[in-house]
Amino acid sequence: MRITDIKAAGLRGATPKGGWARELDPDDNVHTLVAVHTDEGVVGIGSVFSSETLVRAALDTLRPLAVGTDPREPDRVSQILHENTFWLGRGGAVTHTVSGIDIALWDILGQVTGLPVSTLLGGRYRERVRPYASVLMDDPPVLKDDLARLVADGFTAFKIGWGSFGRVSDAVDEEMVRAARETVGPDALLAVDAGGSDAFWPRGLPWAVRTAEMLAGYDVAWFEEALRPDDVEGFVELRRRSRVPISGGEVLTRRQDFHRFLAAGAFDIVQPDTTKGGGLSESRRVAWLAAEFGVAFVPHGWNTAVGLAADLHLAAALPATELVEYKTGSAYIDELAAGGFALDPDGYLPVPSSPGLGLRLDGDALERYAPGHSLFASGGAR
C-alpha cells in the first residue's frame, strides 16, 4: 500500500469564538481537515489547528515526501516528514500540517488492520473518557447560564478561561470563578485557563502567584497558561509558589520543546495539542516523556470532531490520562461527526471501538462548512 495524494479542506461558517484579543468571526478559518489517499482506495482523515492557506502551502512541500511511502507506518512516515523539513518550517505550519497527516495515517492503519487507533497505540486502558466542557469566561450571569446548561447536559468537569479573565481586575476574576463554582457545585472538576498565549498577554508572575492563591480557595483543579508560553523560568517559580497545579503547553510543538519545560520542572500538567504538536505519534512521545518526570498529561483540544476522536484514542492508550477537552457548542464537533458525540449517564464519552478513528463524517455538515471540498475525491482538485 502506498500514499498517492493528500488533500485539504478548511472549515468556515461556524468558527466559535476563541476569547482572543483579536476575536474570531464565524467565517474565519483556523481548522483544516486533511485526507490521505492510498493506491488501494483507503482514505484516512486528520485535523490541523491552522488555516487552509498555511496547510496547503505546507502540503506543497510535504506531499512529494509522503507520496509513495507506506501509510501503514504512521510513526516512520511522520518522522520522514519532520526530518526532511528541518529548515522549512520546523515547529510552525509545517509541523502543524504533519500533525493532521499523522492522525490520518493512524486512521488508515486502523482501517487496514480492523483495529481502533487506541489499540494500535499500545492498548486500551479504558473504554470511556471523562470530557471537560471548555467554556469562555463571560459576565457572571451569562457564565452561570452557560454552565448550568452544561450541568443539565450531563457534564461533570469544566474549564473556564480567556475572555476578560486577567484583563480587568482581580475582583472581576474572582467574581467569575466564584460564579462558576457556585453553578457547577462543590464536587465537579473546575479548571481555569488564563489564556497567556493571547496576543500581548499583559500579566506576569506577581499576578499569576496572586491569582493562583485565589483559585486555591475555590478548589480549582489546575491553572492553565497563566504566563506567556515561553516563560520557562516564570512557570518554574509559579509552580513552586502555587497551591494549585500549574499546566500549559498547548502552543508548543515537537517533543524537544516539551523536554525543556519538563526538565525545568515548569508544569504539573502538560497539555499538547495533537492537531498541531506533531499528531498522535508525537503526543504519545510527549506523554511518555512527561511520565518520566512525574508530570500528568491532559491533551489540549479546541477542536474538531476528528481531533476529539484522536484525543479519545490517545487518552484511552495512556495509563493515567482520564480527561479530554470538549469545546462545547462547536458545530465542527457536534455536527461534523455523524451521529454526534453523546455523554453516558456518568458524564463520560465512549472511546470509539470500530476500526481506525471510528469516526464517520456527516456529508451534509462537511459540505456546509467546507463547501466544494474534494477531500474524498480521487484525483482532481486538492
C-alpha positions, 0 to 999 in steps of 0.5 A: 500500500502506498500514499498517492495524494493528500488533500485539504479542506478548511472549515468556515461558517461556524468558527466559535469564538476563541476569547482572543484579543483579536476575536474570531468571526464565524467565517474565519478559518483556523481548522483544516481537515486533511485526507490521505489517499492510498493506491488501494482506495483507503482514505484516512482523515486528520485535523490541523489547528491552522488555516487552509492557506498555511496547510496547503502551502505546507502540503506543497512541500510535504506531499512529494515526501509522503507520496509513495511511502507506506501509510501503514507506518504512521510513526516512520512516515511522520518522522520522514516528514519532520526530518526532511523539513528541518529548515522549512518550517520546523515547529510552525505550519509545517509541523502543524500540517504533519500533525493532521497527516499523522492522525490520518495515517493512524486512521488508515492503519486502523482501517487496514488492520480492523483495529481502533487507533487506541489499540494500535497505540499500545492498548486500551486502558479504558473504554470511556473518557471523562470530557471537560466542557471548555467554556469562555469566561463571560459576565457572571450571569451569562457564565452561570447560564452557560454552565448550568446548561452544561450541568443539565447536559450531563457534564461533570468537569469544566474549564473556564478561561480567556475572555476578560479573565486577567484583563480587568481586575482581580475582583472581576476574576474572582467574581467569575470563578466564584460564579462558576463554582457556585453553578457547577457545585462543590464536587465537579472538576473546575479548571481555569485557563488564563489564556497567556498565549493571547496576543500581548498577554499583559500579566506576569508572575506577581499576578499569576502567584496572586491569582493562583492563591485565589483559585486555591480557595475555590478548589480549582483543579489546575491553572492553565497558561497563566504566563506567556508560553515561553516563560520557562523560568516564570512557570518554574517559580509559579509552580513552586509558589502555587497551591494549585497545579500549574499546566500549559503547553498547548502552543508548543510543538515537537517533543524537544520543546516539551523536554525543556519545560519538563526538565525545568520542572515548569508544569504539573500538567502538560497539555499538547495539542495533537492537531498541531504538536506533531499528531498522535505519534508525537503526543504519545512521545510527549506523554511518555516523556512527561511520565518520566518526570512525574508530570500528568498529561491532559491533551489540549483540544479546541477542536474538531470532531476528528481531533476529539476522536484522536484525543479519545484514542490517545487518552484511552492508550495512556495509563493515567490520562482520564480527561479530554477537552470538549469545546462545547457548542462547536458545530465542527464537533457536534455536527461534523461527526455523524451521529454526534458525540453523546455523554453516558449517564456518568458524564463520560464519552465512549472511546470509539471501538470500530476500526481506525478513528471510528469516526464517520463524517456527516456529508451534509455538515462537511459540505456546509462548512467546507463547501466544494471540498474534494477531500474524498475525491480521487484525483482532481482538485486538492 
